[in-house]
Amino acid sequence: MDHDNSLLGTLWRHLEASGFQSAIQQHLPPGADLQQGLQEFKLAAAKIGLEAYEAEVRGIPLCEAVGDEQNFPNLFRIHVGLRDMLTLELPKELQGWAEQAIAAGASSSDELQTHLGRMATDSTLAAGERSLACFALFELLCASLFFADYAERGQLAALGVERRHLDELAQENLTRWLQLPAELAVEVRPVTIMFAAAMERLAVRGEIIQQQVLTWSADMVDEAQQRKVLERHLQEMNTPDALLIRNAAAGLGLLDEQYVTIETLQEQHSFVLGDTKRNTLDQRFKRLKVSISDGKWPKRKSKALVDLALPQLPTEDEE
């Protein structure tokens, strides 16, 4: 693996350097083999690269492909799964590793995104490998925008900015970066550059909406405040709870998202809900409704990656 300069080889070296292997080994069942897991992950990555390339050939932007479960199932599951993992409670045994990885993240991230940038613009690479690198850049940018949205504490939701808008913004800036001359693209940190441009566009959009707010009716302002409060509560929940409540809110028309059945929700969010029995989810949702009706919104009981990445943010109780 030391001389493997592929995307997965580079990522694996970063995980080794962060201590991930020793940390995760404690949670694997007896006889489990990380190297075998890596080989299986390589096969999955190849499928992801092929789907990303298919989207490119068909002229379908990644921001649309990741929402199309029927035609691009692997892109869909990875996109949804990565987002779900950011607010999932971490086992206490992994929190130490996560804290160290985030603390050392700046230099490690610079190296990884620079390598991804070179791969995404290297015309000599196989199409699937190049498309996989583009998809990885897209997901890293989406994650960066997710953190930015989280830091706003529901303000973007109040202004009508939905998750799909952030995905579209990521796509817009990825497309613009890929249009740079290759000799310029390989000399920069692509995610850093794209994120800065995206935040600038987001700020401009926010200013425009803020001007429009002045013309809103009292009912529209009240609805915006409700969206902000709801989003802030959802941000503080463990992922399974947030998924159930977000879906219920969509069913009530409180969010501009599609309501789905519990079975579909499990399929779409298989990383965090897939192994849970339907009856268990029903009981969990009932408890959540009772708790919220009593004014007690659920919160994560242990830290998630987003809490470690943004430790300075106050909780609802502290504000």
SULDA-V847169 format. One record per residue. RES is the residue in one letter. PSI is psi as a letter, one per 20 degrees, with the letter a starting at -180 (999 if undefined). Layout:
res->RES psi->PSI
res->RES psi->PSI
//
This chain:
res->M psi->i
res->D psi->h
res->H psi->j
res->D psi->o
res->N psi->j
res->S psi->r
res->L psi->g
res->L psi->h
res->G psi->g
res->T psi->g
res->L psi->h
res->W psi->h
res->R psi->h
res->H psi->g
res->L psi->g
res->E psi->g
res->A psi->h
res->S psi->i
res->G psi->j
res->F psi->g
res->Q psi->g
res->S psi->h
res->A psi->g
res->I psi->h
res->Q psi->h
res->Q psi->i
res->H psi->j
res->L psi->q
res->P psi->q
res->P psi->p
res->G psi->i
res->A psi->q
res->D psi->o
res->L psi->h
res->Q psi->h
res->Q psi->h
res->G psi->h
res->L psi->g
res->Q psi->g
res->E psi->h
res->F psi->h
res->K psi->g
res->L psi->g
res->A psi->g
res->A psi->h
res->A psi->h
res->K psi->h
res->I psi->g
res->G psi->g
res->L psi->h
res->E psi->g
res->A psi->h
res->Y psi->h
res->E psi->g
res->A psi->g
res->E psi->g
res->V psi->h
res->R psi->i
res->G psi->k
res->I psi->o
res->P psi->q
res->L psi->h
res->C psi->h
res->E psi->h
res->A psi->h
res->V psi->i
res->G psi->j
res->D psi->n
res->E psi->h
res->Q psi->g
res->N psi->h
res->F psi->m
res->P psi->h
res->N psi->g
res->L psi->g
res->F psi->g
res->R psi->h
res->I psi->g
res->H psi->g
res->V psi->g
res->G psi->g
res->L psi->g
res->R psi->g
res->D psi->h
res->M psi->h
res->L psi->h
res->T psi->j
res->L psi->p
res->E psi->p
res->L psi->p
res->P psi->q
res->K psi->h
res->E psi->h
res->L psi->i
res->Q psi->h
res->G psi->g
res->W psi->g
res->A psi->g
res->E psi->g
res->Q psi->g
res->A psi->g
res->I psi->h
res->A psi->h
res->A psi->j
res->G psi->h
res->A psi->g
res->S psi->h
res->S psi->g
res->S psi->h
res->D psi->g
res->E psi->g
res->L psi->g
res->Q psi->h
res->T psi->g
res->H psi->g
res->L psi->h
res->G psi->g
res->R psi->g
res->M psi->g
res->A psi->h
res->T psi->j
res->D psi->o
res->S psi->i
res->T psi->i
res->L psi->q
res->A psi->q
res->A psi->g
res->G psi->h
res->E psi->g
res->R psi->g
res->S psi->h
res->L psi->g
res->A psi->g
res->C psi->g
res->F psi->h
res->A psi->g
res->L psi->g
res->F psi->g
res->E psi->h
res->L psi->h
res->L psi->h
res->C psi->g
res->A psi->g
res->S psi->g
res->L psi->h
res->F psi->g
res->F psi->g
res->A psi->g
res->D psi->g
res->Y psi->g
res->A psi->h
res->E psi->i
res->R psi->l
res->G psi->i
res->Q psi->h
res->L psi->h
res->A psi->h
res->A psi->h
res->L psi->j
res->G psi->j
res->V psi->o
res->E psi->r
res->R psi->h
res->R psi->h
res->H psi->h
res->L psi->h
res->D psi->g
res->E psi->h
res->L psi->h
res->A psi->g
res->Q psi->g
res->E psi->g
res->N psi->h
res->L psi->g
res->T psi->g
res->R psi->h
res->W psi->h
res->L psi->i
res->Q psi->i
res->L psi->q
res->P psi->p
res->A psi->h
res->E psi->h
res->L psi->h
res->A psi->h
res->V psi->i
res->E psi->j
res->V psi->r
res->R psi->o
res->P psi->g
res->V psi->g
res->T psi->g
res->I psi->g
res->M psi->h
res->F psi->g
res->A psi->g
res->A psi->h
res->A psi->g
res->M psi->h
res->E psi->g
res->R psi->h
res->L psi->h
res->A psi->g
res->V psi->g
res->R psi->g
res->G psi->g
res->E psi->h
res->I psi->g
res->I psi->h
res->Q psi->h
res->Q psi->h
res->Q psi->h
res->V psi->h
res->L psi->h
res->T psi->i
res->W psi->q
res->S psi->r
res->A psi->h
res->D psi->g
res->M psi->h
res->V psi->g
res->D psi->g
res->E psi->h
res->A psi->g
res->Q psi->h
res->Q psi->g
res->R psi->g
res->K psi->g
res->V psi->g
res->L psi->g
res->E psi->h
res->R psi->g
res->H psi->g
res->L psi->h
res->Q psi->h
res->E psi->i
res->M psi->q
res->N psi->q
res->T psi->g
res->P psi->g
res->D psi->g
res->A psi->h
res->L psi->g
res->L psi->g
res->I psi->h
res->R psi->g
res->N psi->g
res->A psi->h
res->A psi->h
res->A psi->h
res->G psi->h
res->L psi->i
res->G psi->j
res->L psi->i
res->L psi->q
res->D psi->l
res->E psi->q
res->Q psi->p
res->Y psi->p
res->V psi->r
res->T psi->r
res->I psi->h
res->E psi->g
res->T psi->h
res->L psi->g
res->Q psi->g
res->E psi->g
res->Q psi->h
res->H psi->l
res->S psi->h
res->F psi->h
res->V psi->i
res->L psi->i
res->G psi->h
res->D psi->j
res->T psi->p
res->K psi->q
res->R psi->g
res->N psi->h
res->T psi->g
res->L psi->h
res->D psi->g
res->Q psi->h
res->R psi->g
res->F psi->h
res->K psi->g
res->R psi->h
res->L psi->g
res->K psi->g
res->V psi->g
res->S psi->g
res->I psi->h
res->S psi->h
res->D psi->j
res->G psi->j
res->K psi->n
res->W psi->p
res->P psi->q
res->K psi->q
res->R psi->q
res->K psi->i
res->S psi->r
res->K psi->q
res->A psi->r
res->L psi->h
res->V psi->h
res->D psi->h
res->L psi->h
res->A psi->h
res->L psi->m
res->P psi->i
res->Q psi->i
res->L psi->p
res->P psi->q
res->T psi->r
res->E psi->h
res->D psi->h
res->E psi->i
res->E psi->999
//
